[in-house]
Amino acid sequence: MHAIYTSPLERAVETADIIAAPHELSPVCRDQLGELRFGDWEGKRFDELRHNPLWQSFNITRSFVRAPGGEFMIEAQTRMVREMETILDWHPNDTIGIVSHLDTLRALIAHYLGIPLDFLLRFRIDPASVSIVQYFDRVPHVVCINRTCELPV
């Protein structure tokens, strides 16, 4: 691995540090890799939102329902795609690691696969999972999604 970039949120930085250590790298925090901006829903638990009609609509029609005071999913997807393009400019032939969050990573992968934003919840990205994208002449090829494994005890 040649570089690792991470969301600035503490949980992402901690994960990036673990991944970077064996490669003797220091993760670089990038605001554009941050979590979906949930606005008024920030910090709320799913059980608090479960019966909220807007939350229900948000989870069915991500393409046009905005989190109150937050961002549209298309805005998060656009910033993730732009950030990846920037990182690719810096590392055209390198292996890099990106540590971000479930919704933003799903949005990025959906873009690469041509999946509509309304279908984001049809595939999983679990915490600490690995998804691999290879680029050939700047064309992304999704190799795997949501790879997980148990570590030996």
DSSP file (Angstrom, degrees, kcal/mol; ACC not computed):
  #  RESIDUE AA STRUCTURE BP1 BP2  ACC     N-H-->O    O-->H-N    N-H-->O    O-->H-N    TCO  KAPPA ALPHA  PHI   PSI    X-CA   Y-CA   Z-CA
    1    1 A M              0   0    0      0, 0.0    95,-0.2     0, 0.0     3,-0.1   0.000 360.0 360.0 360.0 137.8    0.0    0.0    0.0
    2    2 A H        -     0   0    0     93,-3.5     2,-0.3     1,-0.3    94,-0.2   0.719 360.0  -3.3-101.0 -26.1    1.3    3.4   -1.0
    3    3 A A  E     -a   96   0A   0     92,-0.9    94,-2.3    22,-0.1     2,-0.4  -0.985  53.6-149.7-161.6 157.6   -1.1    5.7    0.9
    4    4 A I  E     -a   97   0A   0     22,-0.3    24,-2.3    -2,-0.3     2,-0.4  -0.992  10.6-168.3-138.8 131.6   -4.2    5.7    3.0
    5    5 A Y  E     -ab  98  28A   0     92,-2.9    94,-2.4    -2,-0.4     2,-0.3  -0.908  12.6-175.7-118.6 145.0   -6.8    8.4    3.2
    6    6 A T  E     -ab  99  29A   0     22,-2.6    24,-2.9    -2,-0.4    27,-0.2  -0.961  32.6-101.9-141.9 154.3   -9.5    8.7    5.8
    7    7 A S        -     0   0    0     92,-2.0    24,-0.2    -2,-0.3     9,-0.1  -0.411  40.1-121.8 -59.9 149.8  -12.6   10.5    7.0
    8    8 A P  S    S+     0   0    0      0, 0.0    -1,-0.1     0, 0.0    23,-0.1   0.571  76.7 115.4 -77.6  -6.7  -11.7   12.8    9.8
    9    9 A L  S >> S-     0   0    0      1,-0.1     4,-2.4    22,-0.1     3,-0.8  -0.386  76.4-120.3 -66.4 142.3  -14.2   11.1   12.2
   10   10 A E  H 3> S+     0   0    0      1,-0.3     4,-2.7     2,-0.2     5,-0.2   0.857 109.9  53.1 -53.0 -45.0  -12.5    9.4   15.1
   11   11 A R  H 3> S+     0   0    0      1,-0.2     4,-1.5     2,-0.2    -1,-0.3   0.856 112.1  46.2 -63.9 -33.4  -13.8    6.0   14.4
   12   12 A A  H <> S+     0   0    0     -3,-0.8     4,-2.8     2,-0.2    -1,-0.2   0.903 111.3  51.2 -73.0 -42.0  -12.5    6.2   10.8
   13   13 A V  H  X S+     0   0    0     -4,-2.4     4,-2.6     2,-0.2    -2,-0.2   0.905 108.4  52.4 -61.9 -41.4   -9.1    7.5   11.8
   14   14 A E  H  X S+     0   0    0     -4,-2.7     4,-1.7    -5,-0.2    -1,-0.2   0.917 111.9  46.0 -60.9 -43.1   -8.7    4.7   14.4
   15   15 A T  H  X S+     0   0    0     -4,-1.5     4,-2.1    -5,-0.2    -2,-0.2   0.925 111.9  51.1 -64.5 -44.8   -9.4    2.1   11.6
   16   16 A A  H  X S+     0   0    0     -4,-2.8     4,-2.8     1,-0.2    -2,-0.2   0.883 106.9  54.5 -61.2 -39.0   -7.1    3.9    9.2
   17   17 A D  H  X S+     0   0    0     -4,-2.6     4,-2.0     2,-0.2    -1,-0.2   0.907 108.2  49.1 -60.8 -42.0   -4.3    3.9   11.8
   18   18 A I  H  < S+     0   0    0     -4,-1.7    -2,-0.2     1,-0.2    -1,-0.2   0.910 115.1  43.9 -64.1 -43.1   -4.7    0.1   12.2
   19   19 A I  H  < S+     0   0    0     -4,-2.1     4,-0.3     1,-0.2    -2,-0.2   0.888 115.9  47.9 -68.9 -39.2   -4.5   -0.5    8.4
   20   20 A A  H ><>S+     0   0    0     -4,-2.8     5,-1.7    -5,-0.2     3,-1.3   0.806  93.1  77.5 -74.2 -31.0   -1.6    2.0    7.9
   21   21 A A  G ><5S+     0   0    0     -4,-2.0     3,-1.9     1,-0.3    -1,-0.2   0.883  91.8  49.1 -53.5 -51.0    0.6    0.7   10.7
   22   22 A P  G 3 5S+     0   0    0      0, 0.0    -1,-0.3     0, 0.0    -2,-0.1   0.743 114.1  48.6 -64.0 -18.4    2.0   -2.5    9.0
   23   23 A H  G < 5S-     0   0    0     -3,-1.3    -2,-0.2    -4,-0.3     3,-0.1   0.376 110.7-122.9 -97.9   1.9    2.8   -0.3    5.9
   24   24 A E  T < 5 +     0   0    0     -3,-1.9     2,-0.3    -4,-0.4    -3,-0.2   0.902  65.1 140.2  54.2  44.8    4.5    2.4    8.0
   25   25 A L      < -     0   0    0     -5,-1.7    -1,-0.2    -8,-0.1    -2,-0.1  -0.793  51.3-137.1-112.8 157.1    2.1    5.0    6.6
   26   26 A S        -     0   0    0     -2,-0.3   -22,-0.3    -3,-0.1    -9,-0.1  -0.974  30.0-122.5-111.5 120.6    0.4    7.9    8.3
   27   27 A P        -     0   0    0      0, 0.0     2,-0.6     0, 0.0   -22,-0.2  -0.286  18.6-137.7 -61.7 145.9   -3.2    8.2    7.3
   28   28 A V  E     -b    5   0A   0    -24,-2.3   -22,-2.6   -12,-0.0     2,-0.3  -0.932  14.6-135.4-107.4 121.6   -4.2   11.6    5.7
   29   29 A C  E     -b    6   0A   0     -2,-0.6     2,-0.4   -24,-0.2   -22,-0.2  -0.591  22.2-174.9 -78.1 134.2   -7.6   13.0    6.8
   30   30 A R    >   -     0   0    0    -24,-2.9     3,-1.8    -2,-0.3     4,-0.1  -0.979  22.2-151.4-133.1 119.4   -9.8   14.3    4.1
   31   31 A D  G >  S+     0   0    0     -2,-0.4     3,-2.1     1,-0.3    -1,-0.1   0.834  95.6  65.9 -56.7 -34.0  -13.1   16.1    4.9
   32   32 A Q  G 3  S+     0   0    0      1,-0.3    -1,-0.3    -3,-0.1    51,-0.2   0.663  95.0  58.1 -67.3 -14.8  -14.6   15.0    1.6
   33   33 A L  G <  S+     0   0    0     -3,-1.8   -26,-0.3   -27,-0.2    -1,-0.3   0.346  86.4 121.8 -92.2   6.0  -14.4   11.3    2.8
   34   34 A G  S <  S-     0   0    0     -3,-2.1    67,-0.2     1,-0.1     3,-0.1  -0.052  70.8 -79.7 -67.1 169.4  -16.6   12.2    5.8
   35   35 A E        -     0   0    0      1,-0.2    -1,-0.1    65,-0.1     2,-0.1  -0.127  60.5 -77.4 -62.1 159.2  -19.9   10.7    6.7
   36   36 A L        -     0   0    0      1,-0.1     2,-1.0     2,-0.1    -1,-0.2  -0.396  52.2-113.8 -54.0 134.2  -23.2   11.7    5.0
   37   37 A R        -     0   0    0      1,-0.2    34,-2.5    35,-0.1    30,-0.2  -0.675  37.2-178.6 -79.8 104.9  -24.2   15.0    6.6
   38   38 A F    >   -     0   0    0     -2,-1.0     3,-2.3     1,-0.2    32,-0.3   0.449  12.0-168.5 -88.2  -2.1  -27.4   14.0    8.4
   39   39 A G  G >  S+     0   0    0     30,-0.3     3,-1.9     1,-0.3    30,-0.3  -0.267  73.6  11.2  56.5-122.7  -28.2   17.5    9.7
   40   40 A D  G 3  S+     0   0    0     28,-3.7    -1,-0.3     1,-0.3    29,-0.1   0.663 128.8  59.7 -63.9 -16.6  -31.0   17.3   12.4
   41   41 A W  G X  S+     0   0    0     -3,-2.3     3,-2.2    27,-0.4    -1,-0.3   0.521  74.9 126.3 -89.8  -5.6  -30.6   13.5   12.5
   42   42 A E  T <  S+     0   0    0     -3,-1.9     3,-0.1     1,-0.3    -5,-0.0  -0.265  80.5   8.7 -54.0 132.8  -26.9   13.6   13.6
   43   43 A G  T 3  S+     0   0    0      1,-0.3    -1,-0.3     0, 0.0     2,-0.2   0.394  97.1 128.9  79.4  -4.0  -26.4   11.6   16.7
   44   44 A K    <   -     0   0    0     -3,-2.2    -1,-0.3     1,-0.1     2,-0.2  -0.586  57.6-122.5 -84.8 148.1  -29.8   10.1   16.7
   45   45 A R    >>  -     0   0    0     -2,-0.2     4,-1.1     1,-0.1     3,-1.0  -0.535  21.5-115.5 -84.3 154.5  -30.3    6.3   17.1
   46   46 A F  H >> S+     0   0    0      1,-0.3     4,-1.8     2,-0.2     3,-0.6   0.871 116.0  58.0 -58.2 -37.8  -32.2    4.4   14.4
   47   47 A D  H 34 S+     0   0    0      1,-0.2     4,-0.3     2,-0.2    -1,-0.3   0.774 103.1  54.5 -67.2 -23.0  -34.9    3.4   16.9
   48   48 A E  H <4 S+     0   0    0     -3,-1.0    -1,-0.2     1,-0.2    -2,-0.2   0.791 117.4  35.8 -74.4 -28.3  -35.5    7.2   17.5
   49   49 A L  H X< S+     0   0    0     -4,-1.1     3,-2.4    -3,-0.6     6,-0.2   0.617  88.3  97.4 -98.8 -15.8  -36.0    7.7   13.8
   50   50 A R  T 3< S+     0   0    0     -4,-1.8    -1,-0.1     1,-0.3    -2,-0.1   0.785  90.2  39.9 -49.5 -39.5  -37.8    4.5   12.8
   51   51 A H  T 3  S+     0   0    0     -4,-0.3    -1,-0.3    -3,-0.2    -2,-0.1   0.379  86.6 111.9 -95.9   4.6  -41.3    5.9   13.0
   52   52 A N    <>  -     0   0    0     -3,-2.4     4,-2.2     1,-0.2     3,-0.2  -0.689  61.9-147.8 -78.4 118.9  -40.5    9.2   11.4
   53   53 A P  H  > S+     0   0    0      0, 0.0     4,-2.4     0, 0.0     5,-0.2   0.847  98.1  53.0 -58.8 -34.8  -42.2    9.4    8.0
   54   54 A L  H  > S+     0   0    0      2,-0.2     4,-2.7     1,-0.2     5,-0.1   0.903 108.4  50.1 -67.9 -39.2  -39.3   11.5    6.5
   55   55 A W  H  > S+     0   0    0     -3,-0.2     4,-1.8    -6,-0.2    -1,-0.2   0.909 110.6  50.1 -61.9 -42.3  -36.8    8.9    7.7
   56   56 A Q  H  X S+     0   0    0     -4,-2.2     4,-0.6     2,-0.2    -2,-0.2   0.919 112.6  46.4 -62.8 -43.5  -38.8    6.2    6.1
   57   57 A S  H >X S+     0   0    0     -4,-2.4     4,-3.4     1,-0.2     3,-1.0   0.898 108.4  56.6 -64.5 -40.6  -39.0    8.1    2.8
   58   58 A F  H 3< S+     0   0    0     -4,-2.7    -1,-0.2     1,-0.3    -2,-0.2   0.881 106.8  49.2 -57.9 -39.7  -35.3    8.8    3.0
   59   59 A N  H 3< S+     0   0    0     -4,-1.8    -1,-0.3     1,-0.2    62,-0.2   0.581 118.6  38.8 -80.5  -9.1  -34.5    5.1    3.2
   60   60 A I  H << S+     0   0    0     -3,-1.0     2,-0.3    -4,-0.6    -2,-0.2   0.766 127.1  29.2-103.1 -39.1  -36.7    4.4    0.2
   61   61 A T    >X  +     0   0    0     -4,-3.4     3,-1.4    -5,-0.1     4,-1.2  -0.594  61.5 159.9-126.3  68.9  -36.0    7.3   -2.1
   62   62 A R  T 34  +     0   0    0     -2,-0.3    11,-0.8    55,-0.3    12,-0.4   0.696  66.7  74.5 -62.6 -18.6  -32.5    8.5   -1.4
   63   63 A S  T 34 S+     0   0    0      1,-0.2    -1,-0.3    -3,-0.1    11,-0.2   0.770 116.1  10.1 -70.9 -23.9  -32.4   10.2   -4.8
   64   64 A F  T <4 S+     0   0    0     -3,-1.4     2,-0.6    -6,-0.1    -1,-0.2   0.385 102.5  92.6-140.1   8.6  -34.7   13.1   -3.7
   65   65 A V     <  -     0   0    0     -4,-1.2     8,-0.4    -7,-0.2     2,-0.4  -0.926  57.4-156.9-107.0 123.6  -35.2   13.1    0.1
   66   66 A R        -     0   0    0     -2,-0.6     6,-0.2     6,-0.1    -8,-0.1  -0.762  23.7-113.4 -97.6 139.5  -32.8   15.2    2.0
   67   67 A A    >   -     0   0    0      4,-0.9     3,-3.2    -2,-0.4     2,-0.1  -0.558  54.2 -92.1 -62.4 133.5  -32.0   14.6    5.7
   68   68 A P  T 3  S-     0   0    0      0, 0.0   -28,-3.7     0, 0.0   -27,-0.4  -0.294 110.3  -1.9 -57.3 120.6  -33.4   17.8    7.4
   69   69 A G  T 3  S+     0   0    0    -30,-0.3   -30,-0.3     1,-0.2     2,-0.1   0.518 124.8  91.3  76.7   4.3  -30.6   20.3    7.6
   70   70 A G  S <  S-     0   0    0     -3,-3.2     2,-0.3   -32,-0.3    -1,-0.2  -0.091  80.0 -76.2-110.2-152.1  -28.3   17.7    5.9
   71   71 A E        -     0   0    0    -34,-2.5    -4,-0.9    -3,-0.1     2,-0.1  -0.806  35.7-108.8-116.1 155.8  -27.2   16.8    2.4
   72   72 A F    >>  -     0   0    0     -2,-0.3     4,-1.6    -6,-0.2     3,-0.6  -0.473  32.7-118.2 -70.4 150.6  -28.9   15.0   -0.4
   73   73 A M  H 3> S+     0   0    0    -11,-0.8     4,-2.9    -8,-0.4     5,-0.2   0.860 115.8  59.7 -59.9 -35.6  -27.3   11.6   -1.2
   74   74 A I  H 3> S+     0   0    0    -12,-0.4     4,-2.4     1,-0.2    -1,-0.2   0.847 102.9  52.6 -63.1 -32.3  -26.4   12.8   -4.6
   75   75 A E  H <> S+     0   0    0     -3,-0.6     4,-2.2     2,-0.2    -1,-0.2   0.910 111.0  45.9 -68.1 -42.0  -24.3   15.5   -2.9
   76   76 A A  H  X S+     0   0    0     -4,-1.6     4,-2.1     2,-0.2    -2,-0.2   0.918 113.5  49.7 -65.6 -42.9  -22.5   12.9   -0.9
   77   77 A Q  H  X S+     0   0    0     -4,-2.9     4,-2.7     1,-0.2     5,-0.2   0.926 110.3  50.5 -61.3 -44.7  -22.0   10.7   -3.9
   78   78 A T  H  X S+     0   0    0     -4,-2.4     4,-2.6     1,-0.2     5,-0.2   0.909 110.4  48.4 -61.8 -43.4  -20.6   13.6   -5.9
   79   79 A R  H  X S+     0   0    0     -4,-2.2     4,-2.2     1,-0.2    -1,-0.2   0.884 112.3  49.5 -66.9 -35.5  -18.1   14.6   -3.3
   80   80 A M  H  X S+     0   0    0     -4,-2.1     4,-2.4     2,-0.2    -2,-0.2   0.926 112.5  46.7 -67.0 -44.2  -16.9   11.0   -2.9
   81   81 A V  H  X S+     0   0    0     -4,-2.7     4,-2.2     2,-0.2    -2,-0.2   0.927 113.9  48.2 -63.6 -44.3  -16.5   10.6   -6.7
   82   82 A R  H  X S+     0   0    0     -4,-2.6     4,-2.2    -5,-0.2    -1,-0.2   0.907 111.1  51.0 -62.1 -41.5  -14.7   13.9   -6.9
   83   83 A E  H  X S+     0   0    0     -4,-2.2     4,-2.7     1,-0.2    -1,-0.2   0.908 109.4  50.3 -64.2 -41.0  -12.4   13.0   -4.0
   84   84 A M  H  X S+     0   0    0     -4,-2.4     4,-2.6     1,-0.2    -1,-0.2   0.902 108.8  52.3 -63.5 -39.6  -11.6    9.7   -5.6
   85   85 A E  H  X S+     0   0    0     -4,-2.2     4,-1.7     2,-0.2    -2,-0.2   0.908 110.7  48.4 -61.7 -41.1  -10.7   11.5   -8.9
   86   86 A T  H  X S+     0   0    0     -4,-2.2     4,-1.6     2,-0.2    -2,-0.2   0.934 112.0  48.1 -63.2 -46.8   -8.4   13.8   -6.9
   87   87 A I  H  X S+     0   0    0     -4,-2.7     4,-1.9     1,-0.2    -2,-0.2   0.885 109.2  53.9 -63.7 -38.6   -6.7   10.9   -5.1
   88   88 A L  H  < S+     0   0    0     -4,-2.6    -1,-0.2     1,-0.2    -2,-0.2   0.860 104.5  55.4 -63.5 -34.9   -6.3    9.1   -8.4
   89   89 A D  H  < S+     0   0    0     -4,-1.7    -1,-0.2     1,-0.2    -2,-0.2   0.889 112.0  43.6 -61.8 -38.6   -4.5   12.2   -9.8
   90   90 A W  H  < S+     0   0    0     -4,-1.6    -2,-0.2     1,-0.2    -1,-0.2   0.802 128.6  27.1 -75.6 -29.6   -2.1   12.0   -6.9
   91   91 A H    ><  +     0   0    0     -4,-1.9     3,-0.9    -5,-0.1    -1,-0.2  -0.557  67.3 163.3-133.7  66.6   -1.6    8.2   -7.1
   92   92 A P  T 3  S+     0   0    0      0, 0.0    46,-0.2     0, 0.0    -1,-0.1   0.787  84.6  18.9 -63.9 -27.3   -2.2    7.1  -10.7
   93   93 A N  T 3  S+     0   0    0      2,-0.1     2,-0.2    -5,-0.0    -5,-0.0   0.131 103.9 106.4-128.2  20.3   -0.6    3.7  -10.4
   94   94 A D    <   -     0   0    0     -3,-0.9     2,-0.6    -6,-0.1    -3,-0.1  -0.606  69.1-118.5-102.7 159.9   -0.5    3.1   -6.6
   95   95 A T        +     0   0    0     -2,-0.2   -93,-3.5   -91,-0.0   -92,-0.9  -0.876  43.0 178.3 -91.8 123.2   -2.4    0.9   -4.3
   96   96 A I  E     -a    3   0A   0     -2,-0.6     2,-0.4   -95,-0.2   -92,-0.2  -0.895  23.3-137.1-127.3 155.8   -4.3    3.2   -1.8
   97   97 A G  E     -a    4   0A   0    -94,-2.3   -92,-2.9    -2,-0.3     2,-0.4  -0.910  12.7-164.8-111.1 141.6   -6.6    2.6    1.1
   98   98 A I  E     -a    5   0A   0     -2,-0.4     2,-0.6   -94,-0.2   -92,-0.2  -0.995   0.2-167.1-124.7 127.1   -9.7    4.7    1.7
   99   99 A V  E     +a    6   0A   0    -94,-2.4   -92,-2.0    -2,-0.4     2,-0.2  -0.964  32.0 128.7-116.2 118.3  -11.5    4.6    5.0
  100  100 A S        -     0   0    0     -2,-0.6     2,-0.3   -94,-0.2   -66,-0.1  -0.399  51.5 -68.7-140.8-142.7  -15.0    6.2    5.0
  101  101 A H     >  -     0   0    0    -68,-0.2     4,-3.0   -67,-0.2     5,-0.3  -0.810  38.8-102.9-130.3 162.5  -18.5    5.3    6.1
  102  102 A L  H  > S+     0   0    0     -2,-0.3     4,-2.5     1,-0.2     5,-0.2   0.900 115.5  40.5 -53.3 -54.6  -21.3    2.9    5.1
  103  103 A D  H  > S+     0   0    0      1,-0.2     4,-2.3     2,-0.2    -1,-0.2   0.904 117.9  46.7 -66.2 -41.3  -23.5    5.4    3.2
  104  104 A T  H  > S+     0   0    0      2,-0.2     4,-2.0     1,-0.2    -1,-0.2   0.893 114.5  46.9 -71.1 -37.8  -20.8    7.3    1.5
  105  105 A L  H  X S+     0   0    0     -4,-3.0     4,-2.7     2,-0.2     5,-0.2   0.901 111.8  51.4 -68.0 -39.7  -19.0    4.1    0.4
  106  106 A R  H  X S+     0   0    0     -4,-2.5     4,-2.8    -5,-0.3    -2,-0.2   0.922 109.8  50.3 -60.6 -43.0  -22.2    2.6   -0.8
  107  107 A A  H  X S+     0   0    0     -4,-2.3     4,-1.9     2,-0.2    -2,-0.2   0.896 111.0  48.8 -63.0 -40.3  -22.9    5.8   -2.8
  108  108 A L  H  X S+     0   0    0     -4,-2.0     4,-2.0     2,-0.2    -2,-0.2   0.943 114.3  44.3 -64.6 -48.3  -19.4    5.6   -4.4
  109  109 A I  H  X S+     0   0    0     -4,-2.7     4,-2.1     1,-0.2    -2,-0.2   0.889 110.4  55.5 -65.4 -38.9  -19.7    2.0   -5.3
  110  110 A A  H  X>S+     0   0    0     -4,-2.8     5,-2.6    -5,-0.2     4,-1.1   0.907 106.8  51.4 -59.2 -41.2  -23.3    2.6   -6.6
  111  111 A H  H ><5S+     0   0    0     -4,-1.9     3,-0.7     1,-0.2    -2,-0.2   0.942 110.1  48.4 -59.7 -48.0  -21.9    5.3   -8.9
  112  112 A Y  H 3<5S+     0   0    0     -4,-2.0    -1,-0.2     1,-0.2    -2,-0.2   0.837 117.3  42.0 -63.3 -32.5  -19.2    2.9  -10.3
  113  113 A L  H 3<5S-     0   0    0     -4,-2.1    -1,-0.2    -5,-0.1    -2,-0.2   0.525 110.4-118.6 -92.1  -6.5  -21.8    0.2  -10.9
  114  114 A G  T <<5 +     0   0    0     -4,-1.1    -3,-0.2    -3,-0.7    -4,-0.1   0.801  58.6 155.4  73.5  28.6  -24.5    2.4  -12.3
  115  115 A I      < -     0   0    0     -5,-2.6    -1,-0.3    -6,-0.2    -2,-0.1  -0.770  46.7-114.2 -90.3 129.6  -26.9    1.6   -9.5
  116  116 A P    >   -     0   0    0      0, 0.0     3,-2.1     0, 0.0     4,-0.1  -0.282  22.0-119.2 -60.6 147.0  -29.6    4.3   -8.8
  117  117 A L  G >  S+     0   0    0      1,-0.3     3,-1.6     2,-0.2   -55,-0.3   0.791 111.6  66.7 -58.5 -29.5  -29.3    5.9   -5.4
  118  118 A D  G 3  S+     0   0    0      1,-0.3    -1,-0.3   -57,-0.1     3,-0.3   0.666  99.0  53.6 -67.0 -13.8  -32.8    4.7   -4.5
  119  119 A F  G X  S+     0   0    0     -3,-2.1     3,-2.1     1,-0.2    -1,-0.3   0.239  73.2 111.4-102.5  11.9  -31.3    1.1   -4.6
  120  120 A L  G X  S+     0   0    0     -3,-1.6     3,-1.2     1,-0.3    -1,-0.2   0.841  73.6  55.7 -56.0 -36.9  -28.5    1.8   -2.1
  121  121 A L  G 3  S+     0   0    0     -3,-0.3    -1,-0.3     1,-0.2    -2,-0.1   0.387  86.1  83.1 -82.2   7.8  -29.9   -0.3    0.6
  122  122 A R  G <  S+     0   0    0     -3,-2.1     2,-0.3     1,-0.1    -1,-0.2   0.538  95.0  42.7 -87.5  -6.7  -30.1   -3.3   -1.7
  123  123 A F  S <  S-     0   0    0     -3,-1.2     2,-0.3    -4,-0.2    23,-0.1  -0.983  83.8-123.7-136.4 154.7  -26.4   -4.1   -1.0
  124  124 A R        -     0   0    0     -2,-0.3     2,-0.4    21,-0.1    -3,-0.0  -0.686  19.2-177.1-102.4 145.3  -24.4   -4.1    2.2
  125  125 A I        -     0   0    0     -2,-0.3   -19,-0.1    20,-0.1     3,-0.1  -0.920  24.5-161.0-129.8 108.1  -21.3   -2.4    3.4
  126  126 A D    >   -     0   0    0     -2,-0.4     3,-1.8     1,-0.1    20,-0.1  -0.519  31.7 -85.4 -87.7 155.7  -20.6   -3.6    6.9
  127  127 A P  T 3  S+     0   0    0      0, 0.0    -1,-0.1     0, 0.0     3,-0.1  -0.353 115.2  10.6 -56.3 138.1  -18.3   -1.8    9.4
  128  128 A A  T 3  S+     0   0    0      1,-0.2     2,-0.1    -3,-0.1    -2,-0.0   0.632  97.5 138.6  65.3  17.0  -14.6   -2.8    8.8
  129  129 A S    <   -     0   0    0     -3,-1.8     2,-0.5    19,-0.1    -1,-0.2  -0.452  47.7-130.2 -84.9 165.8  -15.4   -4.5    5.5
  130  130 A V  E     -C  147   0B   0     17,-2.4    17,-3.4    -2,-0.1     2,-0.4  -0.966  20.6-177.8-120.1 131.7  -13.2   -4.3    2.5
  131  131 A S  E     -     0   0B   0     -2,-0.5     2,-0.5    15,-0.2    14,-0.2  -0.975  15.7-149.5-121.6 142.8  -14.4   -3.4   -1.0
  132  132 A I  E     -C  144   0B   0     12,-2.0    11,-2.7    -2,-0.4    12,-1.4  -0.949  15.0-179.9-121.4 130.9  -11.9   -3.3   -3.9
  133  133 A V  E     -C  142   0B   0     -2,-0.5     2,-0.4     9,-0.2     9,-0.2  -0.997   9.4-162.6-125.4 126.6  -12.0   -1.2   -7.0
  134  134 A Q  E     -C  141   0B   0      7,-2.7     7,-2.8    -2,-0.4     2,-0.5  -0.880   9.5-146.2-106.8 143.1   -9.3   -1.4   -9.6
  135  135 A Y  E     -C  140   0B   0     -2,-0.4     2,-0.5     5,-0.2    -2,-0.0  -0.931  13.6-175.5-112.9 129.0   -8.8    1.3  -12.1
  136  136 A F  E >  S-C  139   0B   0      3,-2.3     3,-1.7    -2,-0.5    -2,-0.0  -0.977  83.1 -18.3-121.5 115.4   -7.7    0.7  -15.7
  137  137 A D  T 3  S-     0   0    0     -2,-0.5    -1,-0.1     1,-0.3    -2,-0.0   0.902 128.6 -55.2  52.0  43.0   -7.1    3.9  -17.7
  138  138 A R  T 3  S+     0   0    0      1,-0.2    -1,-0.3   -46,-0.2   -50,-0.0   0.528 111.0 125.7  69.8   8.5   -9.3    5.7  -15.1
  139  139 A V  E <   -C  136   0B   0     -3,-1.7    -3,-2.3     2,-0.0    -1,-0.2  -0.878  58.9-132.0 -97.6 121.3  -12.2    3.3  -15.6
  140  140 A P  E     -C  135   0B   0      0, 0.0     2,-0.5     0, 0.0    -5,-0.2  -0.512  19.3-169.2 -77.4 139.2  -13.3    1.7  -12.3
  141  141 A H  E     -C  134   0B   0     -7,-2.8    -7,-2.7    -2,-0.2     2,-0.6  -0.977  18.4-139.6-125.1 114.4  -13.8   -2.0  -12.0
  142  142 A V  E     +C  133   0B   0     -2,-0.5    -9,-0.2    -9,-0.2     3,-0.1  -0.651  23.9 176.7 -78.5 116.4  -15.5   -3.2   -8.8
  143  143 A V  E     -     0   0B   0    -11,-2.7     2,-0.3    -2,-0.6    -1,-0.2   0.864  63.2  -8.4 -90.4 -42.9  -13.7   -6.4   -7.8
  144  144 A C  E     -C  132   0B   0    -12,-1.4   -12,-2.0     3,-0.0     2,-0.4  -0.991  57.4-149.3-155.0 156.4  -15.4   -7.1   -4.6
  145  145 A I  E    S-     0   0B   0     -2,-0.3   -14,-0.2   -14,-0.2   -21,-0.1  -0.993  73.9  -3.7-129.9 132.5  -17.9   -5.5   -2.2
  146  146 A N  E    S-     0   0B   0     -2,-0.4     2,-0.4     1,-0.2   -15,-0.2   0.842  72.0-178.1  63.5  39.3  -18.2   -5.9    1.6
  147  147 A R  E     +C  130   0B   0    -17,-3.4   -17,-2.4    -3,-0.1     2,-0.3  -0.579   8.3 171.0 -72.5 126.3  -15.5   -8.6    2.1
  148  148 A T        +     0   0    0     -2,-0.4     2,-0.3   -19,-0.2   -19,-0.1  -0.936  10.8 174.8-132.2 156.3  -15.4   -9.5    5.7
  149  149 A C        -     0   0    0     -2,-0.3     2,-0.4     0, 0.0    -2,-0.0  -0.982  32.8-108.1-155.1 157.1  -13.5  -12.2    7.6
  150  150 A E        -     0   0    0     -2,-0.3     3,-0.0     1,-0.0    -2,-0.0  -0.712  31.3-131.9 -88.4 138.9  -13.1  -13.2   11.2
  151  151 A L        -     0   0    0     -2,-0.4     2,-0.0     1,-0.1    -1,-0.0  -0.652  31.5 -99.2 -85.9 146.3   -9.7  -12.6   12.8
  152  152 A P              0   0    0      0, 0.0    -1,-0.1     0, 0.0     0, 0.0  -0.356 360.0 360.0 -64.0 145.4   -8.1  -15.4   14.7
  153  153 A V              0   0    0     -3,-0.0    -2,-0.0    -2,-0.0    -3,-0.0   0.459 360.0 360.0 -79.9 360.0   -8.5  -15.1   18.5
